[in-house]
Amino acid sequence: MQIGCFVAGPNDAKKHPMPKDAPKPEGLRARKRRQTLQRIADVGLQLFLAKGYEAATLDEIAAAAGISRRTFFYYFKSKDDILLAYLDGYADALQASVRESSSTGVPLDVARDAVLKVATRAETSETIATARLMRNVKALRARGQVGYLRREQALYEALCALWPGKERREGLRFVAMASMGATRLAVDTWLAQDGKRPLAKYIQDAFKTLKAEI
């Protein structure tokens, strides 16, 4: 698992040169902090999946990550925040997929293609197990809702960057809301059917139904 997953490859800088006002390259201190945060999140998620969310303790997560309990709280406020960071990675990837879109189609098609791209990259046995964990542990369900809201906001902001006119914003908000609704329905069906088909197929079906009803 990677927070802020699907990072750029080594050739991307050549394809997309940095603009003059681009932020400065990541410094050593920031890189170390990001790597430590990544390591904590990785081992935390693995312990959740191996032992169960309730059984995995903060002390175990800290020990597995090679840090102290005190250091853990420098990066995360609670165990819940590890999973929230995991969900934030999908929001980042969704925004990146929209920005990379070369489509001149309607916003709903751009949103669908972005969701499909992220789903195709992220569909692993770990993803299925994590999604089930989020759904089955009562304490985590609210976090799951927050995750969808963050992805909806990320999608909306990315669409607004493609269609910057103020008169489009309300419509783009509807597109983002409907797209995340279709995605959520697809994921729920995918889990209910134990991943019988690829997640992308469920997403395609959900968006097809959505377009037929609007």
Secondary structure, DSSP 8 states (H G I E B T S, - for coil): --TT-S---TTHHHHS---TT------HHHHHHHHHHHHHHHHHHHHHHHH-TTTS-HHHHHHHHT--HHHHHHH-SSHHHHHHHHHHHHHHHHHHHHHT----S-HHHHHHHHHHHHHHHH-SHHHHHHHHHHHH-HHHHHHHHHHHHHHHHHHHHHHHHHS--GGGHHHHHHHHHHHHHHHHHHHHHHHHTTT-S-HHHHHHHHHHHHHHH-
